[in-house]
Amino acid sequence: VFIDNKKVVKYFSNSNKSIARIDRTKYLNGTVPKVTYMNDNMYSHEFVDGELLSDVTDSKVFTSFLNFCNDRFFSKRFKKDTAFLSNCKLMYETKTRKRVVGFAGSALDGIEKINDISVPKIKVLLNNIDWNRVYDIAIPVLFHGDLQPGNILYNNAENSFTLIDWRESFGSSLEVGDIYYDLSKLYHASIIGNQTVKDNLFEYEIVDGVAKVDYYIQSNLFEFLQVLKGFCEVNGFDWNNIELLGILHYINISTLYNDFRGGRYGEFLFLLGKYLLTQHLKYN
């Protein structure tokens, strides 16, 4: 990503991702900047003035954002067909099992206690998830795909929201995704936020085969999390499922950070994900 003459230019080594993101703008219901095709690997859009939602301290703004999402994304429902269910399986179970190969069976995976809680190995944890329930309660809607506070710009003067860095697809679909994918992205990024990562406010240590993980939660994001839970309860969205999928996001992305902070951030996410998933599945 680079900015030139008030234009944000994004480059993708995979041209399929770039082209799909451009194509997807027609399904994002006016929530993202207008995109200009540059070549198969690059597109640009106007620089958008605004404050990242992750830096906003007023929880009422977050409430307004959730209502904005309801209006632009969540209110339009689609047919729950076999293609949608297949994409749910691909995005949740298949992707997770594929991603964890890098850690499964490793010394890190073999650690039996995290924060004084006994944890099984990752494959055991994944085998004990009720995947069919995840698919049964999935709701097909328009989606962003990486809906986290760091990808949302808020313009206070206009009281408006602009979304950036949308995902290129949900499985094979450019248009339809699961509402719980976006809601769980908000959940996971409200616990481990941009500031936590940027300022290195996370850590883990292993002593005598026992791990401890620790991290900082931004106070505003903690408030947002309570607002999100209330919003989901009012609208009949399954909070248990949001927690589960949010935890899986940590595990999913943990293997993508081998070269970041010497690999420690990815290892932290893997340990955190296993710890939270063990608690969620009530092993102890």
Residue pairs with C-beta under 8 A, 6 or more apart in sequence:
1 8
1 9
1 10
1 11
2 8
2 9
3 9
3 47
6 46
6 47
7 44
7 45
7 46
7 47
8 33
8 44
8 45
8 46
8 47
8 48
8 164
9 38
9 42
9 43
9 44
10 18
10 42
10 43
10 44
11 18
11 41
11 42
12 18
12 21
12 41
12 42
13 41
14 41
15 40
15 41
16 168
17 168
18 40
18 41
18 42
18 43
19 40
20 168
20 169
20 174
21 35
21 43
21 166
21 168
22 35
22 37
22 43
23 174
24 166
24 168
24 169
24 174
24 175
25 32
25 34
25 35
25 166
27 142
27 174
27 175
28 142
28 144
28 163
28 166
29 72
29 73
29 142
30 72
31 72
31 73
31 144
31 161
31 162
31 163
32 45
32 162
32 163
32 164
32 166
33 45
33 46
33 48
33 162
33 164
34 45
34 46
35 43
35 44
35 45
36 43
36 44
36 45
37 43
38 44
48 153
48 155
48 162
48 164
49 153
49 155
50 153
50 154
50 155
50 162
51 153
51 154
51 155
51 156
52 149
52 150
52 152
52 153
52 154
52 194
53 61
53 62
53 65
53 149
53 150
53 152
53 153
53 154
53 161
54 148
54 149
54 150
54 152
54 189
54 193
54 194
54 195
54 218
54 220
54 221
55 220
56 62
56 149
56 154
56 220
57 220
59 220
59 223
59 224
59 226
59 227
61 154
62 223
62 224
62 227
62 228
63 227
63 231
64 159
64 161
65 152
65 154
65 161
66 227
66 228
66 231
68 161
69 147
69 182
70 235
72 142
73 141
73 142
73 143
73 144
73 179
73 182
74 141
74 142
74 179
74 235
76 141
76 142
77 139
77 140
77 141
78 84
78 140
78 141
78 175
78 176
79 140
80 138
80 139
80 140
83 172
83 173
84 138
84 140
84 173
84 176
84 178
85 135
85 138
86 171
86 172
87 170
87 171
87 172
87 173
87 176
87 177
88 134
88 135
88 138
88 171
88 178
89 131
89 135
90 171
90 172
91 170
91 171
91 177
91 178
91 181
92 131
92 134
92 135
92 245
92 248
93 126
93 129
93 131
93 134
95 252
96 126
96 248
96 251
96 252
97 126
99 251
99 252
99 253
99 254
99 255
99 256
100 122
100 123
100 126
100 251
100 254
100 255
101 255
102 255
102 258
103 109
103 122
103 254
103 255
103 270
104 121
104 122
104 123
105 121
105 123
108 267
108 270
108 271
109 121
109 122
109 270
109 274
110 121
111 119
111 206
111 209
111 210
111 211
111 271
112 118
112 119
112 209
112 210
113 119
113 209
113 210
113 211
114 210
114 211
114 212
114 213
114 271
114 274
114 275
114 278
115 211
115 212
115 213
115 275
116 210
117 275
117 278
117 279
117 283
117 284
118 278
118 283
118 284
119 125
119 274
119 275
119 278
119 283
120 128
120 278
120 283
122 251
122 270
122 274
125 274
125 277
125 278
125 281
128 281
129 244
129 281
133 241
134 180
134 241
134 244
134 245
137 180
137 238
137 241
138 178
138 179
138 180
139 178
139 179
139 180
140 176
140 177
140 178
140 179
141 176
141 177
141 178
141 179
142 175
142 176
142 177
143 167
143 170
143 176
143 177
143 178
143 179
143 181
143 182
144 151
144 163
144 166
144 167
144 182
144 185
145 166
145 167
145 168
145 169
145 170
145 177
145 181
145 182
145 185
146 165
146 166
146 167
146 185
147 163
147 182
147 183
147 185
147 186
148 185
148 186
148 188
148 189
148 190
149 186
149 189
149 190
149 193
149 194
149 221
149 224
150 189
150 193
150 194
151 163
151 164
151 165
151 166
152 161
152 162
152 163
152 164
153 161
153 162
153 163
153 164
154 160
154 161
155 161
155 162
168 174
170 176
170 177
170 178
170 181
179 237
180 237
180 238
180 241
180 242
180 245
181 245
183 228
183 232
183 237
183 242
183 245
184 241
184 242
184 243
184 244
184 245
184 246
184 248
184 249
185 246
185 249
186 224
186 228
187 225
187 228
187 242
187 243
187 245
187 246
188 246
188 247
188 249
188 250
189 221
190 221
190 222
190 224
190 225
190 228
191 215
191 217
191 221
191 225
191 246
192 202
192 215
192 250
192 269
192 272
193 217
193 218
193 221
195 201
195 216
195 218
196 202
196 215
196 216
196 217
196 218
197 265
199 216
200 261
201 215
201 216
202 213
202 214
202 215
202 216
202 265
202 268
203 213
203 214
203 215
203 268
204 211
204 212
204 213
204 214
204 264
204 267
204 268
204 271
204 272
205 211
205 212
206 212
211 271
213 268
213 271
213 272
213 275
215 268
215 272
229 239
231 237
232 238
232 239
232 242
233 239
243 280
244 277
244 280
247 273
247 276
247 277
247 280
248 273
248 277
250 269
250 270
250 272
250 273
250 276
251 269
251 270
251 273
251 274
251 277
253 266
253 269
254 266
254 267
254 269
254 270
254 273
255 266
255 270
256 266
257 263
257 265
257 266
257 269
258 266
260 266
278 284
